[in-house]
Amino acid sequence: PADLDPGQLRLMGFALMNYPRMLPQITRMSTGMTPDNPRFVARWEALLRELGSWLEEAARRKRVVSKIGQDAPTLPAP
């Protein structure tokens, strides 16, 4: 989405990708798996892809709503 800072969004992506490896004890406490466990890796990647899809869909909806608002006629002030 245009209203999200690209640098901050990129930083969030890096943080999400690397957090499990940077803090393996938290990953293990939260999931019962280590960050190098193939099951964990598959589940984490699936979650990140789903979050990416949600962001893309939200951006698409926002563009559609914005376009509809731009195309709508304005009403005269009372």
PDB file of N, CA, C and O in Angstrom:
ATOM      1  N   PRO A   1       0.822  -1.209   0.000  1.00  0.00           N
ATOM      2  CA  PRO A   1       0.000   0.000   0.000  1.00  0.00           C
ATOM      3  C   PRO A   1       0.860   1.264   0.000  1.00  0.00           C
ATOM      4  O   PRO A   1       1.911   1.306   0.639  1.00  0.00           O
ATOM      5  N   ALA A   2       0.416   2.273  -0.705  1.00  0.00           N
ATOM      6  CA  ALA A   2       1.189   3.504  -0.847  1.00  0.00           C
ATOM      7  C   ALA A   2       1.386   4.226   0.477  1.00  0.00           C
ATOM      8  O   ALA A   2       2.357   4.966   0.637  1.00  0.00           O
ATOM      9  N   ASP A   3       0.485   4.024   1.422  1.00  0.00           N
ATOM     10  CA  ASP A   3       0.601   4.748   2.695  1.00  0.00           C
ATOM     11  C   ASP A   3       1.523   4.054   3.698  1.00  0.00           C
ATOM     12  O   ASP A   3       1.710   4.557   4.806  1.00  0.00           O
ATOM     13  N   LEU A   4       2.099   2.914   3.331  1.00  0.00           N
ATOM     14  CA  LEU A   4       3.064   2.241   4.205  1.00  0.00           C
ATOM     15  C   LEU A   4       4.472   2.576   3.734  1.00  0.00           C
ATOM     16  O   LEU A   4       4.770   2.518   2.541  1.00  0.00           O
ATOM     17  N   ASP A   5       5.322   2.921   4.671  1.00  0.00           N
ATOM     18  CA  ASP A   5       6.698   3.263   4.356  1.00  0.00           C
ATOM     19  C   ASP A   5       7.432   2.011   3.856  1.00  0.00           C
ATOM     20  O   ASP A   5       7.500   1.016   4.577  1.00  0.00           O
ATOM     21  N   PRO A   6       7.979   2.043   2.641  1.00  0.00           N
ATOM     22  CA  PRO A   6       8.643   0.863   2.087  1.00  0.00           C
ATOM     23  C   PRO A   6       9.807   0.362   2.936  1.00  0.00           C
ATOM     24  O   PRO A   6       9.998  -0.846   3.075  1.00  0.00           O
ATOM     25  N   GLY A   7      10.584   1.279   3.502  1.00  0.00           N
ATOM     26  CA  GLY A   7      11.711   0.863   4.341  1.00  0.00           C
ATOM     27  C   GLY A   7      11.245   0.148   5.596  1.00  0.00           C
ATOM     28  O   GLY A   7      11.820  -0.867   5.989  1.00  0.00           O
ATOM     29  N   GLN A   8      10.208   0.675   6.222  1.00  0.00           N
ATOM     30  CA  GLN A   8       9.676   0.033   7.427  1.00  0.00           C
ATOM     31  C   GLN A   8       9.061  -1.326   7.096  1.00  0.00           C
ATOM     32  O   GLN A   8       9.203  -2.281   7.859  1.00  0.00           O
ATOM     33  N   LEU A   9       8.379  -1.404   5.958  1.00  0.00           N
ATOM     34  CA  LEU A   9       7.784  -2.672   5.538  1.00  0.00           C
ATOM     35  C   LEU A   9       8.867  -3.712   5.252  1.00  0.00           C
ATOM     36  O   LEU A   9       8.728  -4.878   5.622  1.00  0.00           O
ATOM     37  N   ARG A  10       9.946  -3.284   4.593  1.00  0.00           N
ATOM     38  CA  ARG A  10      11.071  -4.184   4.325  1.00  0.00           C
ATOM     39  C   ARG A  10      11.692  -4.662   5.632  1.00  0.00           C
ATOM     40  O   ARG A  10      12.003  -5.844   5.779  1.00  0.00           O
ATOM     41  N   LEU A  11      11.873  -3.742   6.585  1.00  0.00           N
ATOM     42  CA  LEU A  11      12.434  -4.099   7.890  1.00  0.00           C
ATOM     43  C   LEU A  11      11.540  -5.127   8.588  1.00  0.00           C
ATOM     44  O   LEU A  11      12.036  -6.082   9.187  1.00  0.00           O
ATOM     45  N   MET A  12      10.232  -4.929   8.508  1.00  0.00           N
ATOM     46  CA  MET A  12       9.307  -5.892   9.110  1.00  0.00           C
ATOM     47  C   MET A  12       9.484  -7.272   8.475  1.00  0.00           C
ATOM     48  O   MET A  12       9.474  -8.290   9.167  1.00  0.00           O
ATOM     49  N   GLY A  13       9.645  -7.292   7.151  1.00  0.00           N
ATOM     50  CA  GLY A  13       9.852  -8.570   6.468  1.00  0.00           C
ATOM     51  C   GLY A  13      11.127  -9.261   6.920  1.00  0.00           C
ATOM     52  O   GLY A  13      11.127 -10.463   7.188  1.00  0.00           O
ATOM     53  N   PHE A  14      12.218  -8.499   7.006  1.00  0.00           N
ATOM     54  CA  PHE A  14      13.483  -9.076   7.489  1.00  0.00           C
ATOM     55  C   PHE A  14      13.332  -9.595   8.918  1.00  0.00           C
ATOM     56  O   PHE A  14      13.827 -10.672   9.251  1.00  0.00           O
ATOM     57  N   ALA A  15      12.646  -8.821   9.756  1.00  0.00           N
ATOM     58  CA  ALA A  15      12.462  -9.230  11.148  1.00  0.00           C
ATOM     59  C   ALA A  15      11.663 -10.533  11.225  1.00  0.00           C
ATOM     60  O   ALA A  15      12.033 -11.451  11.957  1.00  0.00           O
ATOM     61  N   LEU A  16      10.578 -10.607  10.474  1.00  0.00           N
ATOM     62  CA  LEU A  16       9.762 -11.821  10.505  1.00  0.00           C
ATOM     63  C   LEU A  16      10.527 -13.032   9.986  1.00  0.00           C
ATOM     64  O   LEU A  16      10.400 -14.130  10.528  1.00  0.00           O
ATOM     65  N   MET A  17      11.322 -12.832   8.935  1.00  0.00           N
ATOM     66  CA  MET A  17      12.071 -13.960   8.375  1.00  0.00           C
ATOM     67  C   MET A  17      13.151 -14.452   9.334  1.00  0.00           C
ATOM     68  O   MET A  17      13.416 -15.652   9.407  1.00  0.00           O
ATOM     69  N   ASN A  18      13.771 -13.540  10.065  1.00  0.00           N
ATOM     70  CA  ASN A  18      14.943 -13.909  10.862  1.00  0.00           C
ATOM     71  C   ASN A  18      14.679 -14.140  12.342  1.00  0.00           C
ATOM     72  O   ASN A  18      15.514 -14.740  13.019  1.00  0.00           O
ATOM     73  N   TYR A  19      13.571 -13.694  12.857  1.00  0.00           N
ATOM     74  CA  TYR A  19      13.294 -13.801  14.290  1.00  0.00           C
ATOM     75  C   TYR A  19      13.465 -15.225  14.826  1.00  0.00           C
ATOM     76  O   TYR A  19      14.125 -15.408  15.849  1.00  0.00           O
ATOM     77  N   PRO A  20      12.892 -16.237  14.171  1.00  0.00           N
ATOM     78  CA  PRO A  20      13.036 -17.595  14.730  1.00  0.00           C
ATOM     79  C   PRO A  20      14.480 -18.043  14.880  1.00  0.00           C
ATOM     80  O   PRO A  20      14.815 -18.738  15.840  1.00  0.00           O
ATOM     81  N   ARG A  21      15.344 -17.652  13.937  1.00  0.00           N
ATOM     82  CA  ARG A  21      16.757 -18.054  14.013  1.00  0.00           C
ATOM     83  C   ARG A  21      17.536 -17.222  15.019  1.00  0.00           C
ATOM     84  O   ARG A  21      18.478 -17.708  15.644  1.00  0.00           O
ATOM     85  N   MET A  22      17.135 -15.958  15.171  1.00  0.00           N
ATOM     86  CA  MET A  22      17.850 -15.089  16.108  1.00  0.00           C
ATOM     87  C   MET A  22      17.520 -15.425  17.560  1.00  0.00           C
ATOM     88  O   MET A  22      18.353 -15.254  18.450  1.00  0.00           O
ATOM     89  N   LEU A  23      16.314 -15.898  17.788  1.00  0.00           N
ATOM     90  CA  LEU A  23      15.882 -16.250  19.143  1.00  0.00           C
ATOM     91  C   LEU A  23      15.316 -17.671  19.148  1.00  0.00           C
ATOM     92  O   LEU A  23      14.114 -17.863  19.332  1.00  0.00           O
ATOM     93  N   PRO A  24      16.183 -18.663  18.945  1.00  0.00           N
ATOM     94  CA  PRO A  24      15.703 -20.047  18.834  1.00  0.00           C
ATOM     95  C   PRO A  24      15.002 -20.553  20.094  1.00  0.00           C
ATOM     96  O   PRO A  24      14.111 -21.400  20.018  1.00  0.00           O
ATOM     97  N   GLN A  25      15.408 -20.030  21.249  1.00  0.00           N
ATOM     98  CA  GLN A  25      14.765 -20.491  22.484  1.00  0.00           C
ATOM     99  C   GLN A  25      13.297 -20.052  22.526  1.00  0.00           C
ATOM    100  O   GLN A  25      12.452 -20.794  23.026  1.00  0.00           O
ATOM    101  N   ILE A  26      12.983 -18.870  22.015  1.00  0.00           N
ATOM    102  CA  ILE A  26      11.600 -18.403  21.969  1.00  0.00           C
ATOM    103  C   ILE A  26      10.810 -19.230  20.950  1.00  0.00           C
ATOM    104  O   ILE A  26       9.656 -19.584  21.191  1.00  0.00           O
ATOM    105  N   THR A  27      11.433 -19.529  19.827  1.00  0.00           N
ATOM    106  CA  THR A  27      10.795 -20.369  18.811  1.00  0.00           C
ATOM    107  C   THR A  27      10.458 -21.730  19.399  1.00  0.00           C
ATOM    108  O   THR A  27       9.350 -22.233  19.215  1.00  0.00           O
ATOM    109  N   ARG A  28      11.399 -22.318  20.098  1.00  0.00           N
ATOM    110  CA  ARG A  28      11.189 -23.625  20.702  1.00  0.00           C
ATOM    111  C   ARG A  28      10.112 -23.568  21.778  1.00  0.00           C
ATOM    112  O   ARG A  28       9.272 -24.464  21.861  1.00  0.00           O
ATOM    113  N   MET A  29      10.128 -22.519  22.606  1.00  0.00           N
ATOM    114  CA  MET A  29       9.108 -22.391  23.665  1.00  0.00           C
ATOM    115  C   MET A  29       7.716 -22.187  23.056  1.00  0.00           C
ATOM    116  O   MET A  29       6.726 -22.691  23.587  1.00  0.00           O
ATOM    117  N   SER A  30       7.642 -21.457  21.957  1.00  0.00           N
ATOM    118  CA  SER A  30       6.352 -21.135  21.357  1.00  0.00           C
ATOM    119  C   SER A  30       5.774 -22.265  20.512  1.00  0.00           C
ATOM    120  O   SER A  30       4.559 -22.458  20.469  1.00  0.00           O
ATOM    121  N   THR A  31       6.652 -23.010  19.842  1.00  0.00           N
ATOM    122  CA  THR A  31       6.167 -24.007  18.879  1.00  0.00           C
ATOM    123  C   THR A  31       6.536 -25.441  19.231  1.00  0.00           C
ATOM    124  O   THR A  31       5.966 -26.386  18.685  1.00  0.00           O
ATOM    125  N   GLY A  32       7.491 -25.602  20.143  1.00  0.00           N
ATOM    126  CA  GLY A  32       7.972 -26.943  20.456  1.00  0.00           C
ATOM    127  C   GLY A  32       8.953 -27.464  19.422  1.00  0.00           C
ATOM    128  O   GLY A  32       9.364 -28.623  19.476  1.00  0.00           O
ATOM    129  N   MET A  33       9.331 -26.604  18.475  1.00  0.00           N
ATOM    130  CA  MET A  33      10.261 -27.014  17.419  1.00  0.00           C
ATOM    131  C   MET A  33      11.424 -26.042  17.354  1.00  0.00           C
ATOM    132  O   MET A  33      11.309 -24.883  17.753  1.00  0.00           O
ATOM    133  N   THR A  34      12.542 -26.528  16.848  1.00  0.00           N
ATOM    134  CA  THR A  34      13.697 -25.652  16.636  1.00  0.00           C
ATOM    135  C   THR A  34      13.542 -24.975  15.275  1.00  0.00           C
ATOM    136  O   THR A  34      12.828 -25.485  14.411  1.00  0.00           O
ATOM    137  N   PRO A  35      14.202 -23.832  15.075  1.00  0.00           N
ATOM    138  CA  PRO A  35      14.076 -23.116  13.807  1.00  0.00           C
ATOM    139  C   PRO A  35      14.580 -23.893  12.590  1.00  0.00           C
ATOM    140  O   PRO A  35      14.201 -23.585  11.460  1.00  0.00           O
ATOM    141  N   ASP A  36      15.437 -24.906  12.814  1.00  0.00           N
ATOM    142  CA  ASP A  36      15.935 -25.681  11.682  1.00  0.00           C
ATOM    143  C   ASP A  36      15.124 -26.952  11.420  1.00  0.00           C
ATOM    144  O   ASP A  36      15.444 -27.711  10.505  1.00  0.00           O
ATOM    145  N   ASN A  37      14.087 -27.187  12.208  1.00  0.00           N
ATOM    146  CA  ASN A  37      13.203 -28.337  12.002  1.00  0.00           C
ATOM    147  C   ASN A  37      12.442 -28.127  10.692  1.00  0.00           C
ATOM    148  O   ASN A  37      11.798 -27.091  10.528  1.00  0.00           O
ATOM    149  N   PRO A  38      12.496 -29.078   9.754  1.00  0.00           N
ATOM    150  CA  PRO A  38      11.803 -28.908   8.471  1.00  0.00           C
ATOM    151  C   PRO A  38      10.304 -28.632   8.621  1.00  0.00           C
ATOM    152  O   PRO A  38       9.731 -27.882   7.830  1.00  0.00           O
ATOM    153  N   ARG A  39       9.670 -29.233   9.628  1.00  0.00           N
ATOM    154  CA  ARG A  39       8.241 -28.948   9.847  1.00  0.00           C
ATOM    155  C   ARG A  39       8.037 -27.495  10.244  1.00  0.00           C
ATOM    156  O   ARG A  39       7.113 -26.840   9.762  1.00  0.00           O
ATOM    157  N   PHE A  40       8.905 -26.985  11.129  1.00  0.00           N
ATOM    158  CA  PHE A  40       8.792 -25.583  11.520  1.00  0.00           C
ATOM    159  C   PHE A  40       9.010 -24.679  10.313  1.00  0.00           C
ATOM    160  O   PHE A  40       8.238 -23.749  10.082  1.00  0.00           O
ATOM    161  N   VAL A  41      10.058 -24.952   9.548  1.00  0.00           N
ATOM    162  CA  VAL A  41      10.383 -24.116   8.389  1.00  0.00           C
ATOM    163  C   VAL A  41       9.197 -24.069   7.425  1.00  0.00           C
ATOM    164  O   VAL A  41       8.831 -22.994   6.950  1.00  0.00           O
ATOM    165  N   ALA A  42       8.599 -25.210   7.136  1.00  0.00           N
ATOM    166  CA  ALA A  42       7.450 -25.250   6.215  1.00  0.00           C
ATOM    167  C   ALA A  42       6.276 -24.454   6.767  1.00  0.00           C
ATOM    168  O   ALA A  42       5.639 -23.696   6.035  1.00  0.00           O
ATOM    169  N   ARG A  43       5.986 -24.621   8.052  1.00  0.00           N
ATOM    170  CA  ARG A  43       4.858 -23.898   8.654  1.00  0.00           C
ATOM    171  C   ARG A  43       5.123 -22.396   8.703  1.00  0.00           C
ATOM    172  O   ARG A  43       4.224 -21.601   8.429  1.00  0.00           O
ATOM    173  N   TRP A  44       6.346 -22.002   9.048  1.00  0.00           N
ATOM    174  CA  TRP A  44       6.693 -20.586   9.143  1.00  0.00           C
ATOM    175  C   TRP A  44       6.612 -19.924   7.759  1.00  0.00           C
ATOM    176  O   TRP A  44       6.078 -18.825   7.612  1.00  0.00           O
ATOM    177  N   GLU A  45       7.152 -20.616   6.753  1.00  0.00           N
ATOM    178  CA  GLU A  45       7.080 -20.083   5.385  1.00  0.00           C
ATOM    179  C   GLU A  45       5.628 -19.945   4.933  1.00  0.00           C
ATOM    180  O   GLU A  45       5.269 -18.956   4.294  1.00  0.00           O
ATOM    181  N   ALA A  46       4.793 -20.927   5.258  1.00  0.00           N
ATOM    182  CA  ALA A  46       3.375 -20.854   4.886  1.00  0.00           C
ATOM    183  C   ALA A  46       2.698 -19.664   5.572  1.00  0.00           C
ATOM    184  O   ALA A  46       1.894 -18.966   4.955  1.00  0.00           O
ATOM    185  N   LEU A  47       3.019 -19.437   6.836  1.00  0.00           N
ATOM    186  CA  LEU A  47       2.445 -18.304   7.561  1.00  0.00           C
ATOM    187  C   LEU A  47       2.884 -16.976   6.938  1.00  0.00           C
ATOM    188  O   LEU A  47       2.065 -16.075   6.755  1.00  0.00           O
ATOM    189  N   LEU A  48       4.169 -16.854   6.615  1.00  0.00           N
ATOM    190  CA  LEU A  48       4.663 -15.617   6.008  1.00  0.00           C
ATOM    191  C   LEU A  48       4.021 -15.378   4.640  1.00  0.00           C
ATOM    192  O   LEU A  48       3.703 -14.241   4.293  1.00  0.00           O
ATOM    193  N   ARG A  49       3.832 -16.441   3.868  1.00  0.00           N
ATOM    194  CA  ARG A  49       3.156 -16.290   2.574  1.00  0.00           C
ATOM    195  C   ARG A  49       1.710 -15.836   2.765  1.00  0.00           C
ATOM    196  O   ARG A  49       1.221 -14.987   2.020  1.00  0.00           O
ATOM    197  N   GLU A  50       1.033 -16.394   3.753  1.00  0.00           N
ATOM    198  CA  GLU A  50      -0.352 -16.003   4.033  1.00  0.00           C
ATOM    199  C   GLU A  50      -0.427 -14.539   4.462  1.00  0.00           C
ATOM    200  O   GLU A  50      -1.312 -13.807   4.017  1.00  0.00           O
ATOM    201  N   LEU A  51       0.489 -14.113   5.317  1.00  0.00           N
ATOM    202  CA  LEU A  51       0.521 -12.701   5.719  1.00  0.00           C
ATOM    203  C   LEU A  51       0.764 -11.796   4.513  1.00  0.00           C
ATOM    204  O   LEU A  51       0.143 -10.741   4.387  1.00  0.00           O
ATOM    205  N   GLY A  52       1.664 -12.210   3.633  1.00  0.00           N
ATOM    206  CA  GLY A  52       1.917 -11.445   2.413  1.00  0.00           C
ATOM    207  C   GLY A  52       0.674 -11.356   1.545  1.00  0.00           C
ATOM    208  O   GLY A  52       0.382 -10.304   0.976  1.00  0.00           O
ATOM    209  N   SER A  53      -0.057 -12.453   1.441  1.00  0.00           N
ATOM    210  CA  SER A  53      -1.303 -12.449   0.664  1.00  0.00           C
ATOM    211  C   SER A  53      -2.328 -11.508   1.283  1.00  0.00           C
ATOM    212  O   SER A  53      -3.030 -10.796   0.565  1.00  0.00           O
ATOM    213  N   TRP A  54      -2.417 -11.500   2.604  1.00  0.00           N
ATOM    214  CA  TRP A  54      -3.360 -10.598   3.277  1.00  0.00           C
ATOM    215  C   TRP A  54      -2.998  -9.142   2.996  1.00  0.00           C
ATOM    216  O   TRP A  54      -3.874  -8.320   2.726  1.00  0.00           O
ATOM    217  N   LEU A  55      -1.702  -8.826   3.062  1.00  0.00           N
ATOM    218  CA  LEU A  55      -1.273  -7.456   2.775  1.00  0.00           C
ATOM    219  C   LEU A  55      -1.599  -7.068   1.333  1.00  0.00           C
ATOM    220  O   LEU A  55      -2.088  -5.968   1.076  1.00  0.00           O
ATOM    221  N   GLU A  56      -1.331  -7.965   0.409  1.00  0.00           N
ATOM    222  CA  GLU A  56      -1.637  -7.679  -0.998  1.00  0.00           C
ATOM    223  C   GLU A  56      -3.133  -7.463  -1.203  1.00  0.00           C
ATOM    224  O   GLU A  56      -3.543  -6.545  -1.913  1.00  0.00           O
ATOM    225  N   GLU A  57      -3.939  -8.309  -0.580  1.00  0.00           N
ATOM    226  CA  GLU A  57      -5.392  -8.186  -0.711  1.00  0.00           C
ATOM    227  C   GLU A  57      -5.892  -6.886  -0.085  1.00  0.00           C
ATOM    228  O   GLU A  57      -6.758  -6.217  -0.649  1.00  0.00           O
ATOM    229  N   ALA A  58      -5.352  -6.531   1.073  1.00  0.00           N
ATOM    230  CA  ALA A  58      -5.748  -5.274   1.724  1.00  0.00           C
ATOM    231  C   ALA A  58      -5.373  -4.086   0.845  1.00  0.00           C
ATOM    232  O   ALA A  58      -6.146  -3.135   0.731  1.00  0.00           O
ATOM    233  N   ALA A  59      -4.209  -4.129   0.229  1.00  0.00           N
ATOM    234  CA  ALA A  59      -3.784  -3.043  -0.652  1.00  0.00           C
ATOM    235  C   ALA A  59      -4.691  -2.964  -1.875  1.00  0.00           C
ATOM    236  O   ALA A  59      -5.055  -1.874  -2.316  1.00  0.00           O
ATOM    237  N   ARG A  60      -5.052  -4.117  -2.417  1.00  0.00           N
ATOM    238  CA  ARG A  60      -5.954  -4.147  -3.579  1.00  0.00           C
ATOM    239  C   ARG A  60      -7.312  -3.555  -3.227  1.00  0.00           C
ATOM    240  O   ARG A  60      -7.847  -2.729  -3.967  1.00  0.00           O
ATOM    241  N   ARG A  61      -7.871  -3.983  -2.087  1.00  0.00           N
ATOM    242  CA  ARG A  61      -9.178  -3.453  -1.661  1.00  0.00           C
ATOM    243  C   ARG A  61      -9.106  -1.950  -1.445  1.00  0.00           C
ATOM    244  O   ARG A  61     -10.024  -1.216  -1.810  1.00  0.00           O
ATOM    245  N   LYS A  62      -8.006  -1.498  -0.846  1.00  0.00           N
ATOM    246  CA  LYS A  62      -7.852  -0.076  -0.573  1.00  0.00           C
ATOM    247  C   LYS A  62      -7.802   0.719  -1.881  1.00  0.00           C
ATOM    248  O   LYS A  62      -8.382   1.801  -1.974  1.00  0.00           O
ATOM    249  N   ARG A  63      -7.110   0.183  -2.887  1.00  0.00           N
ATOM    250  CA  ARG A  63      -7.045   0.853  -4.192  1.00  0.00           C
ATOM    251  C   ARG A  63      -8.420   0.913  -4.832  1.00  0.00           C
ATOM    252  O   ARG A  63      -8.788   1.937  -5.407  1.00  0.00           O
ATOM    253  N   VAL A  64      -9.189  -0.172  -4.743  1.00  0.00           N
ATOM    254  CA  VAL A  64     -10.529  -0.217  -5.329  1.00  0.00           C
ATOM    255  C   VAL A  64     -11.432   0.791  -4.645  1.00  0.00           C
ATOM    256  O   VAL A  64     -12.139   1.543  -5.316  1.00  0.00           O
ATOM    257  N   VAL A  65     -11.421   0.818  -3.318  1.00  0.00           N
ATOM    258  CA  VAL A  65     -12.255   1.759  -2.569  1.00  0.00           C
ATOM    259  C   VAL A  65     -11.845   3.188  -2.889  1.00  0.00           C
ATOM    260  O   VAL A  65     -12.698   4.058  -3.066  1.00  0.00           O
ATOM    261  N   SER A  66     -10.548   3.429  -2.963  1.00  0.00           N
ATOM    262  CA  SER A  66     -10.059   4.762  -3.285  1.00  0.00           C
ATOM    263  C   SER A  66     -10.510   5.179  -4.686  1.00  0.00           C
ATOM    264  O   SER A  66     -10.930   6.317  -4.890  1.00  0.00           O
ATOM    265  N   LYS A  67     -10.425   4.269  -5.639  1.00  0.00           N
ATOM    266  CA  LYS A  67     -10.840   4.565  -7.012  1.00  0.00           C
ATOM    267  C   LYS A  67     -12.332   4.828  -7.067  1.00  0.00           C
ATOM    268  O   LYS A  67     -12.770   5.751  -7.755  1.00  0.00           O
ATOM    269  N   ILE A  68     -13.117   4.041  -6.361  1.00  0.00           N
ATOM    270  CA  ILE A  68     -14.563   4.255  -6.333  1.00  0.00           C
ATOM    271  C   ILE A  68     -14.861   5.640  -5.770  1.00  0.00           C
ATOM    272  O   ILE A  68     -15.717   6.351  -6.297  1.00  0.00           O
ATOM    273  N   GLY A  69     -14.168   6.025  -4.713  1.00  0.00           N
ATOM    274  CA  GLY A  69     -14.361   7.328  -4.104  1.00  0.00           C
ATOM    275  C   GLY A  69     -14.000   8.459  -5.058  1.00  0.00           C
ATOM    276  O   GLY A  69     -14.638   9.511  -5.050  1.00  0.00           O
ATOM    277  N   GLN A  70     -12.977   8.244  -5.878  1.00  0.00           N
ATOM    278  CA  GLN A  70     -12.555   9.272  -6.838  1.00  0.00           C
ATOM    279  C   GLN A  70     -13.557   9.416  -7.978  1.00  0.00           C
ATOM    280  O   GLN A  70     -13.758  10.509  -8.508  1.00  0.00           O
ATOM    281  N   ASP A  71     -14.183   8.302  -8.347  1.00  0.00           N
ATOM    282  CA  ASP A  71     -15.125   8.319  -9.457  1.00  0.00           C
ATOM    283  C   ASP A  71     -16.515   8.784  -9.049  1.00  0.00           C
ATOM    284  O   ASP A  71     -17.333   9.139  -9.898  1.00  0.00           O
ATOM    285  N   ALA A  72     -16.775   8.781  -7.765  1.00  0.00           N
ATOM    286  CA  ALA A  72     -18.117   9.143  -7.304  1.00  0.00           C
ATOM    287  C   ALA A  72     -18.348  10.641  -7.459  1.00  0.00           C
ATOM    288  O   ALA A  72     -17.446  11.437  -7.197  1.00  0.00           O
ATOM    289  N   PRO A  73     -19.553  11.032  -7.883  1.00  0.00           N
ATOM    290  CA  PRO A  73     -19.847  12.460  -7.992  1.00  0.00           C
ATOM    291  C   PRO A  73     -19.904  13.101  -6.616  1.00  0.00           C
ATOM    292  O   PRO A  73     -20.322  12.467  -5.647  1.00  0.00           O
ATOM    293  N   THR A  74     -19.498  14.321  -6.531  1.00  0.00           N
ATOM    294  CA  THR A  74     -19.578  15.019  -5.263  1.00  0.00           C
ATOM    295  C   THR A  74     -20.937  15.693  -5.135  1.00  0.00           C
ATOM    296  O   THR A  74     -21.498  16.193  -6.110  1.00  0.00           O
ATOM    297  N   LEU A  75     -21.437  15.693  -3.944  1.00  0.00           N
ATOM    298  CA  LEU A  75     -22.731  16.332  -3.674  1.00  0.00           C
ATOM    299  C   LEU A  75     -22.520  17.769  -3.291  1.00  0.00           C
ATOM    300  O   LEU A  75     -21.540  18.094  -2.622  1.00  0.00           O
ATOM    301  N   PRO A  76     -23.423  18.645  -3.703  1.00  0.00           N
ATOM    302  CA  PRO A  76     -23.285  20.039  -3.307  1.00  0.00           C
ATOM    303  C   PRO A  76     -23.473  20.198  -1.798  1.00  0.00           C
ATOM    304  O   PRO A  76     -24.209  19.441  -1.164  1.00  0.00           O
ATOM    305  N   ALA A  77     -22.807  21.175  -1.257  1.00  0.00           N
ATOM    306  CA  ALA A  77     -22.947  21.449   0.182  1.00  0.00           C
ATOM    307  C   ALA A  77     -24.360  21.964   0.447  1.00  0.00           C
ATOM    308  O   ALA A  77     -24.925  22.680  -0.379  1.00  0.00           O
ATOM    309  N   PRO A  78     -24.937  21.598   1.608  1.00  0.00           N
ATOM    310  CA  PRO A  78     -26.299  22.070   1.917  1.00  0.00           C
ATOM    311  C   PRO A  78     -26.355  23.556   2.144  1.00  0.00           C
ATOM    312  O   PRO A  78     -27.427  24.099   2.413  1.00  0.00           O
TER     313      PRO A  78
END
